[in-house]
Amino acid sequence: MKYYIVEGKDADISLSERKENEILYVDLKWHSDTPKSPNRFGVRFTFPTADIYSVFSPSMRQGRSLDRNYFPRITDARLASWMPLHQLNSLSGQNRFCITLSDAKIPTSITSGVNEWGATHDVTAFFFTGLTTAITDYTATIRIDVRNIPYYDSIYDAVAWWEKDCGYTPAFVPKDAKTPLNSLWYSYHQKLEVESIIRECKLTRDLGMEVVIVDDGWQTEDGNGGYAYCGDWEPAQSKVGDMKAFVQRMHETGMKVMLWYSVPYLGIYAKNWDRFKDMILDQTGNKETYFSLDPRYKEVRDFLIETYVNAVKEWKLDGLKLDFIDRFVLAGKSLEPDSRRDIESLEDAIDLLMCDVHDALTAINPDILLEFRQTYVGPCIRKYGNMLRVTDCPNDSIKNRTDSINLRLTSGKTAVHSDMLLWHLEDPVENAALQFVSSIFAVPQISMRIEALPEDHIKMLNYYIAFWKEWKEVLIEGKLTALNPEINYTVAASTLNDKSVIVPYCNVMVNLETEVAVILNSTGNDFVNLKGAKGKSYAVKDCMGNLLKSGIIEKEIEAVPVPLSGQIFIQ
C-alpha cells in the first residue's frame, strides 16, 4: 500500500506514520503562513483490489458495489451529517480496509473506486470540502485498519477510537431513552387534537410505552405542511392552548413528554422574522417561505438556547426532539464576511450551539431526553444527543431494518431508535408485526392511533412491546452482528452472555451458538432453518404470542415451522 497527497498545492502539507496494534495512523499537518480557509486537499491510498467485494458506509444506503475510481463511492461527512468512516469488505464479510478520520467536525469526503488499469483500488480522504474559518495550522489523523477480522468488529473499534482518543465523549444515556415510545408524527401530522392525544397516551401507556413525542404542528395554526410559521415557538391556541396544562395531562397518564423543534428554521410569517431576517443562511429552506438561521451569530444561539430552556422549565418537559440541524448549510451571500458574527466557521458555531444546549438542559434535568435523527448521527452528535433515530421511512421495513442496524454498528452505547412504525389498518397482522420485527434491534417508536387498530393488531402490539421489554438487555445492550451488509443484511443477531435474539431476513441457515435463543421469522417463508439445536427444547409462537407448537429439536439441521413474524424459543 502506498499513499500520497493530492491537490492542496497552495499550502504546506506533511505526512508521518505510526503503527499501533496492527493499525496504521497517518498524521497530517497543514500550514499556511497567512490565515486562510483551507482549500480542499486529500490523501490517497492505493493498493491491490484483492478479496474486496463491497463497500460499507453508514451513509451508503442503496448500492454497496465497488464501482470505478472515476465514478467513486463517496462518504461525505461533517458535524451535522453522517461520519467519516468508509470500509471495503470481502465476500465473507471480513474487513479489508477500514478508514476513519479523527476530525468528524469539518466537511470531509472519503472516496473509493477500482482503477481499471491494474485492478488496484484508490481510497482518498479529502479534507475541507466546504468553507471553514481562516486558520494557519491544522492537524488530523487518518486511521487505517486492514486486519482480517469481521467487518463489524473493525467498525466497533473505530467508534471506540473516536470516543477514547479523538475527544468525542458520548452524552449520558438515561433509562427513559431506552424504552418504547409513542410518536405523534405519522398518527397526527400537524393536525393535533388534545383530547384524542390524551386518550392515546392512556392507551399507549397501558401497552407499555412510557414516552410520547408531540411532533410538528403544536407551534402553528397552519396544518398544510412546511415551515413558514416556524420561529416563534408559541403553542397554537386552536390545537394545544395551554401547553403547560397539556403536558400535565399527558404526565397524569404516566407518560414522559418530549416536544419537537426545528432547530434552524425561521419562517417569513413568524413574529421573529424581522428580528432575524438578516441573520439567516442564504439559499436554505425552500428559499421563499422559510430559511435556516445562522448560528455564527451569538444572538441566534442565545435565542435558541433560551427558547429550549424556557420551554423545559415552564412546561415541565422531559425532553426535546431537535430536528433538521443538517440544514445549516453555507451558500451564496452567507459566504461573505459579516463583522457582527463572533464565529466564522459554521461547523464551530453548530458545535458550540449544541454543546451549550446540552449543558443548559442537563443543568435543569440530568436525565433530559434529546433526540436527533439521520443524517445527523455521527460522533459529534453523540456528544449532545442520547437518542439517535432512523430517518423517516414510513411502512418501509427494509429501510428501517438496514438503517437501524447501520446505526447500531456505529453509535456505541447511544440509544438507537427505529423510525416510527406505521402500517395500514387493512394489512394482515403478520405484515403489521413485520414492521416491529424488522427494527427489533432498535428502541421501537410507534406512530399508530391505538383507538383505530383492529383487535388482532392491538394484541400483536401488546405482545411485541412486552417481548421487547423482556429481552431489552439482549436486544440493545448485547453485541450486534449482521451478515451480508452488501445486500441489506441476510441475518442479524444480538448476543449477551448465553442468550441471543436472531432475525433471518431471507431463507438462510440460522446457526445457534448460545444456550438460550429466540429466532424471529422475517424470511417470508413459513419455516426457519436451524442448525446446532439438536436435543434442545423449543416453542413456537405467532406474532400475537399464541403458542402453536412445542417439543424437542430432533435433527442437527431442521426446518422448524413458524409463521411470518412469529418466534421460536429455544433452550
C-alpha positions in Angstrom: 0.0 0.0 0.0 1.3 3.5 -0.9 -0.2 6.9 -0.1 0.4 10.4 -1.2 -1.1 13.9 -1.1 -3.5 15.1 -3.9 -4.5 18.7 -4.5 -3.6 21.2 -1.7 -0.6 22.7 -3.5 -1.4 26.2 -2.1 -0.3 25.1 1.5 2.5 23.2 3.2 1.2 19.7 4.0 3.3 17.0 5.6 2.5 13.3 6.5 4.0 11.0 9.1 3.0 7.5 10.1 3.0 5.3 13.1 1.7 1.8 13.8 -0.1 0.6 17.0 -1.7 -2.8 17.5 -1.7 -3.5 13.7 -3.4 -0.2 13.0 -1.8 2.4 10.7 -2.1 6.0 11.8 -1.2 8.7 9.3 -0.8 12.1 11.0 -1.1 15.1 8.7 -0.1 18.7 9.3 -1.4 21.6 7.2 0.3 25.1 7.4 -0.2 28.5 5.8 1.9 31.5 6.6 -1.2 33.7 6.5 -4.6 32.9 7.8 -6.9 31.4 5.2 -9.8 29.0 4.8 -8.1 25.8 3.5 -8.8 24.6 0.0 -9.7 21.0 -0.5 -6.8 18.5 -0.3 -6.6 14.8 0.0 -4.5 11.8 1.0 -4.8 8.9 -1.5 -4.2 5.3 -0.6 -3.5 2.8 -3.5 -3.4 -1.0 -3.1 -4.5 -4.2 -4.9 -8.2 -4.9 -5.2 -7.6 -8.4 -3.7 -10.5 -10.2 -1.9 -12.5 -6.9 -1.9 -16.2 -7.3 -2.7 -18.3 -4.4 -1.3 -18.3 -1.0 0.4 -19.8 -0.2 3.8 -20.6 3.3 4.9 -23.5 4.4 7.1 -24.4 7.0 4.5 -24.4 4.4 1.7 -27.9 3.1 2.0 -28.7 1.8 -1.5 -26.0 0.1 -3.6 -22.7 -1.0 -1.9 -20.9 -2.2 -5.0 -17.3 -1.1 -5.6 -17.6 1.0 -8.8 -14.8 2.8 -10.7 -12.4 5.4 -9.3 -13.7 8.0 -11.8 -17.3 7.3 -10.5 -16.2 6.6 -6.9 -18.3 5.5 -4.0 -18.5 8.6 -1.7 -18.9 9.1 2.1 -19.5 12.8 2.7 -19.4 13.9 6.3 -19.4 16.9 8.6 -20.5 17.7 12.1 -24.2 17.5 11.3 -24.2 14.9 8.6 -23.0 11.3 8.8 -19.5 10.4 9.9 -16.0 9.9 8.2 -16.0 6.1 8.1 -15.6 4.1 4.9 -14.9 0.4 4.6 -14.0 -2.2 2.0 -15.1 -5.8 2.8 -14.6 -9.3 1.4 -17.4 -11.5 0.2 -17.2 -13.4 3.5 -17.7 -10.2 5.5 -14.1 -9.7 6.6 -12.6 -6.3 6.9 -10.2 -5.5 4.1 -9.7 -1.7 4.5 -11.5 0.5 7.1 -10.6 4.2 7.0 -11.7 6.7 9.6 -10.7 10.3 10.3 -10.1 11.9 13.7 -11.8 15.1 12.7 -15.6 14.4 12.4 -16.5 18.1 12.5 -15.1 19.8 9.4 -16.5 18.9 6.0 -14.7 15.8 4.6 -15.2 13.3 1.9 -13.8 9.7 1.6 -14.0 8.2 -1.9 -13.1 4.7 -3.2 -13.1 3.0 -6.5 -11.4 0.5 -8.7 -8.6 1.6 -11.1 -9.4 -0.5 -14.2 -5.8 -0.2 -15.5 -4.4 -2.6 -12.9 -7.4 -3.7 -10.7 -6.0 -1.6 -7.9 -8.1 0.4 -5.5 -7.9 4.1 -4.8 -9.2 5.4 -1.5 -8.9 9.1 -0.9 -9.6 11.1 2.3 -10.4 14.7 1.3 -10.3 17.4 3.9 -12.0 20.9 3.9 -14.6 20.0 1.2 -16.6 23.1 2.4 -15.8 26.6 3.7 -14.4 26.9 7.2 -12.9 29.7 9.3 -9.4 31.1 8.3 -6.6 29.3 10.0 -2.8 29.0 9.8 -2.4 25.4 11.2 -4.4 22.2 11.2 -3.7 18.6 12.2 -5.7 15.4 11.9 -5.1 11.7 11.9 -6.2 9.1 9.3 -6.7 5.6 10.9 -6.3 2.6 8.6 -7.4 -0.8 9.7 -6.6 -3.8 7.3 -6.9 -6.5 9.9 -8.6 -9.7 8.8 -11.4 -9.5 11.2 -15.3 -9.4 10.8 -16.2 -6.1 9.3 -18.4 -5.1 12.3 -15.5 -5.6 14.8 -13.4 -3.2 12.8 -16.3 -0.7 12.9 -16.7 -1.1 16.6 -13.0 -0.5 17.2 -13.2 2.7 15.0 -16.1 4.0 17.0 -14.2 3.3 20.3 -11.2 5.2 18.9 -13.4 8.3 18.3 -14.7 8.1 21.8 -11.4 7.4 23.6 -8.7 9.1 21.5 -10.5 11.8 19.5 -12.4 13.7 22.2 -15.9 12.7 21.1 -17.2 11.7 24.6 -20.8 10.5 24.2 -23.6 12.1 26.2 -25.1 10.2 29.2 -28.0 8.0 28.2 -30.9 8.0 30.7 -33.0 4.9 31.1 -36.0 6.6 29.5 -34.1 6.8 26.3 -34.3 3.1 26.1 -38.0 2.5 26.4 -40.7 2.1 23.7 -42.4 5.3 22.9 -45.3 6.9 21.1 -44.5 9.4 18.4 -47.4 11.5 17.1 -46.0 12.4 13.7 -47.5 9.8 11.4 -50.5 9.4 13.5 -51.4 13.1 13.6 -49.0 15.0 11.4 -49.8 18.7 12.1 -53.4 18.1 13.0 -53.1 17.7 16.7 -56.2 17.1 18.8 -55.6 17.4 22.6 -58.5 15.1 23.8 -57.6 12.4 21.2 -53.9 12.6 22.2 -54.8 12.2 25.9 -56.8 9.1 25.1 -53.9 7.8 23.0 -51.5 8.4 25.9 -53.6 6.3 28.2 -53.8 3.5 25.7 -50.2 3.5 24.8 -49.1 3.6 28.4 -51.3 0.5 29.0 -49.4 -1.2 26.1 -46.1 -0.5 27.7 -44.9 2.7 26.1 -43.6 5.3 28.5 -42.7 8.4 26.5 -44.7 10.5 24.0 -43.3 12.8 21.4 -45.5 15.7 20.4 -44.3 16.5 16.9 -44.6 19.3 14.4 -47.9 21.2 14.4 -48.1 22.3 18.1 -46.4 25.6 17.1 -48.6 26.7 14.2 -52.3 27.2 13.4 -51.5 26.2 9.9 -51.8 22.5 9.0 -50.7 22.4 5.4 -47.1 21.3 6.0 -44.0 23.4 5.5 -42.2 25.7 8.0 -43.3 29.2 7.0 -44.6 29.7 10.6 -41.6 28.3 12.5 -39.5 30.6 14.7 -41.8 31.9 17.4 -42.4 28.5 19.2 -45.6 29.5 20.8 -48.4 26.9 21.3 -51.2 27.1 18.6 -54.3 28.1 20.6 -56.7 26.2 18.3 -54.7 23.0 18.7 -52.9 23.0 22.0 -54.0 26.0 24.0 -52.2 26.0 27.4 -49.1 23.9 26.8 -48.3 23.6 30.5 -51.7 22.2 31.2 -51.5 19.9 28.1 -48.1 18.5 29.3 -49.5 18.0 32.8 -52.4 16.0 31.5 -50.1 13.8 29.5 -47.9 13.3 32.6 -51.0 12.2 34.5 -51.4 9.3 32.1 -48.0 8.1 33.2 -46.1 9.3 30.1 -42.9 11.3 29.9 -43.3 14.1 27.3 -41.0 15.3 24.6 -41.6 18.2 22.2 -40.4 18.7 18.6 -38.4 21.7 17.5 -37.0 22.5 14.1 -33.7 24.0 15.3 -32.6 26.0 12.2 -35.9 27.1 10.5 -37.3 30.6 10.6 -40.5 31.2 8.6 -41.4 34.5 6.9 -44.7 34.6 8.8 -43.0 34.3 12.2 -43.1 37.4 14.5 -39.3 36.9 14.9 -38.8 37.2 11.1 -38.0 40.9 11.2 -35.6 40.4 14.2 -33.5 37.7 12.4 -34.1 38.1 8.7 -30.6 39.4 8.2 -29.1 36.6 10.2 -30.1 33.6 8.0 -28.2 31.3 5.8 -28.6 32.1 2.2 -30.3 29.6 -0.2 -31.6 27.3 2.6 -35.1 26.1 3.4 -37.3 26.5 0.3 -35.8 29.9 -0.5 -39.2 31.6 -0.4 -41.1 30.9 2.8 -38.5 29.7 5.3 -34.8 29.7 5.8 -32.2 28.4 8.3 -30.9 30.7 10.9 -27.2 31.4 11.0 -25.7 30.1 14.3 -22.5 32.1 13.7 -24.4 35.0 15.3 -24.4 34.9 19.1 -27.8 36.5 19.1 -29.2 33.5 17.2 -27.5 31.0 19.5 -28.8 32.8 22.6 -32.3 32.9 21.2 -32.4 29.2 20.5 -30.9 28.2 23.9 -33.3 30.5 25.7 -36.2 29.1 23.8 -35.4 25.5 24.8 -34.6 26.3 28.4 -37.8 28.3 28.9 -39.9 25.5 27.4 -38.4 22.8 29.5 -38.7 24.9 32.7 -42.1 26.4 32.1 -43.9 23.4 30.5 -42.1 20.7 32.6 -40.9 18.8 29.5 -38.9 15.6 29.8 -37.1 16.0 26.5 -36.8 17.6 23.1 -36.7 16.2 19.6 -34.2 18.6 17.9 -34.7 18.3 14.1 -33.1 19.4 10.9 -29.7 20.5 12.1 -28.2 19.1 8.9 -30.0 22.1 7.2 -27.4 24.5 8.5 -25.5 25.0 5.1 -23.3 27.7 3.8 -24.0 29.1 0.3 -24.4 32.4 -1.6 -24.2 35.6 0.5 -23.5 33.6 3.6 -20.0 33.1 2.3 -19.4 36.8 2.6 -17.9 38.2 5.8 -20.0 40.0 8.5 -18.4 41.8 11.4 -21.5 41.0 13.6 -20.6 37.3 13.7 -18.5 36.1 16.6 -17.6 32.8 14.8 -16.7 32.4 11.1 -16.8 28.6 10.9 -20.3 27.2 10.6 -19.2 23.8 12.0 -17.7 25.5 15.0 -20.9 27.5 15.5 -23.2 24.5 15.3 -20.9 22.6 17.8 -20.9 25.5 20.2 -24.7 25.9 19.9 -25.4 22.2 20.5 -22.9 21.9 23.4 -24.5 24.9 25.1 -28.0 23.5 24.5 -27.0 20.2 26.0 -25.3 21.8 29.0 -28.1 24.2 29.7 -30.8 21.4 29.5 -28.9 18.8 31.6 -28.3 21.5 34.2 -32.1 21.6 34.6 -32.6 17.8 34.3 -29.6 15.4 34.1 -32.0 12.8 32.6 -33.3 15.1 29.8 -34.1 13.2 26.6 -32.6 14.6 23.4 -33.4 13.0 20.1 -31.6 13.5 16.8 -32.1 11.6 13.6 -30.3 10.6 10.4 -28.3 12.2 8.8 -27.1 14.0 12.0 -25.9 10.9 13.8 -22.1 10.8 14.0 -19.6 11.1 16.8 -20.1 14.9 17.2 -23.9 14.5 17.6 -23.4 11.8 20.2 -21.8 14.5 22.4 -25.2 16.3 22.6 -27.9 13.6 22.0 -28.8 10.5 23.8 -31.3 9.2 21.2 -30.5 8.7 17.5 -33.4 7.8 15.2 -33.6 6.2 11.8 -34.7 8.8 9.2 -38.4 8.9 8.1 -39.2 5.7 6.2 -43.0 5.1 6.8 -44.1 1.5 6.3 -40.7 0.6 4.9 -39.4 -2.4 6.8 -36.3 -2.8 4.6 -35.0 0.7 5.2 -35.9 0.6 8.9 -34.1 -2.7 9.3 -31.0 -1.5 7.3 -30.7 1.9 8.9 -31.3 0.7 12.5 -28.5 -1.9 12.1 -26.2 0.7 10.5 -26.8 3.0 13.4 -26.3 0.2 16.0 -23.0 -0.6 14.4 -21.7 3.0 14.5 -23.3 4.5 17.6 -21.7 2.8 20.6 -24.0 2.8 23.6 -26.1 5.7 22.5 -29.8 4.7 22.3 -30.7 3.9 18.7 -34.4 4.2 17.8 -36.3 2.9 14.8 -38.3 5.2 12.6 -41.9 5.4 13.8 -43.7 2.2 13.0 -46.6 2.7 10.6 -48.8 0.2 8.7 -52.2 0.1 7.0 -55.1 -1.0 9.1 -56.2 -3.5 6.4 -52.7 -5.2 6.4 -52.7 -8.7 7.8 -51.5 -8.7 11.4 -48.3 -10.7 10.4 -47.3 -7.9 8.0 -48.0 -5.3 10.6 -45.8 -7.2 13.0 -43.1 -7.3 10.4 -42.6 -3.6 10.9 -41.7 -4.3 14.5 -39.6 -7.4 13.8 -37.6 -5.5 11.1 -36.4 -2.9 13.6 -36.2 -5.2 16.7 -32.6 -4.3 17.5 -33.6 -0.6 18.0 -35.8 1.1 20.6 -39.3 0.9 19.0 -41.2 4.1 18.2 -44.8 3.6 17.3 -47.0 6.1 15.4 -50.4 4.4 15.1 -53.7 5.6 16.6 -54.4 2.8 19.0 -58.1 3.7 19.1 -58.4 2.8 15.4 -56.4 -0.5 15.5 -58.2 -3.8 14.8 -58.2 -6.2 17.8 -55.6 -8.5 16.4 -53.2 -5.6 15.7 -53.6 -4.5 19.4 -52.9 -8.0 20.6 -49.8 -8.1 18.4 -48.5 -4.7 19.5 -49.2 -5.5 23.2 -47.3 -8.8 22.8 -44.3 -7.4 20.9 -43.8 -4.5 23.2 -43.8 -6.8 26.2 -41.4 -9.2 24.4 -39.1 -6.3 23.5 -39.0 -5.0 27.1 -38.4 -8.5 28.4 -35.5 -9.1 26.1 -34.3 -5.5 26.1 -30.9 -6.1 27.6 -30.0 -8.7 24.9 -31.6 -6.7 22.1 -29.9 -3.3 22.7 -27.0 -4.0 25.1 -25.7 -7.2 23.5 -23.2 -7.4 20.7 -24.9 -7.0 17.4 -23.6 -9.0 14.4 -25.1 -8.7 11.0 -24.1 -10.6 7.9 -24.0 -9.5 4.2 -24.3 -5.7 4.5 -23.9 -5.5 0.8 -27.4 -6.8 0.3 -29.1 -5.0 3.3 -28.2 -8.0 5.6 -29.4 -11.6 5.5 -29.4 -12.3 9.2 -28.7 -10.3 12.3 -28.2 -11.4 16.0 -27.7 -9.6 19.3 -25.9 -11.7 21.9 -25.4 -11.1 25.6 -23.8 -13.8 27.8 -25.6 -17.1 27.0 -28.6 -15.5 25.3 -29.3 -14.3 21.8 -32.0 -12.9 19.6 -31.7 -13.8 15.9 -33.6 -12.5 12.9 -33.1 -14.1 9.5 -34.3 -11.8 6.7 -34.2 -14.4 3.9 -34.0 -18.2 3.6 -30.7 -18.7 5.3 -29.4 -21.2 7.8 -29.6 -20.0 11.4 -26.6 -21.3 13.4 -27.3 -21.4 17.2 -24.3 -20.6 19.3 -25.9 -19.8 22.7 -27.7 -21.8 25.3 -30.9 -19.7 25.0 -32.2 -18.1 21.9 -35.2 -16.6 20.2 -35.5 -16.6 16.4 -37.9 -14.1 14.8 -39.1 -15.1 11.4 -38.7 -12.3 8.9 -38.0 -14.5 5.9 -41.3 -14.6 4.0 -41.3 -18.4 4.5 -43.4 -20.4 6.9 -40.3 -22.1 8.4 -36.8 -21.3 9.7 -33.8 -23.5 9.0 -31.9 -24.2 12.3 -28.5 -25.7 12.8 -26.9 -26.7 16.1 -30.1 -27.0 18.3 -30.4 -30.8 18.3 -31.7 -32.1 21.7 -32.9 -28.6 22.8 -36.5 -27.8 23.7 -38.4 -25.4 21.5 -41.7 -23.5 21.5 -43.2 -21.7 18.5 -45.5 -18.6 19.0 -47.2 -16.4 16.5 -47.0 -12.7 16.3 -49.7 -12.3 19.0 -48.0 -14.6 21.4 -50.2 -17.6 20.9 -48.4 -20.9 21.5 -48.6 -23.0 18.3 -46.2 -25.9 19.0 -43.5 -27.2 21.3 -41.2 -30.1 21.5 -37.6 -31.2 21.1 -35.4 -30.5 18.1 -34.5 -33.9 16.7 -32.0 -33.2 13.9 -28.7 -31.3 13.6 -30.3 -29.4 10.8 -34.1 -28.9 10.9 -36.7 -26.7 9.3 -39.0 -25.6 12.1 -42.5 -24.4 11.0 -43.2 -20.8 12.2 -45.4 -18.2 10.7 -44.2 -14.8 9.4 -43.3 -12.5 12.3 -43.6 -15.5 14.7 -40.9 -16.7 17.1 -39.1 -19.8 18.0 -37.9 -20.0 21.6 -35.0 -22.4 22.2 -33.3 -23.6 25.4 
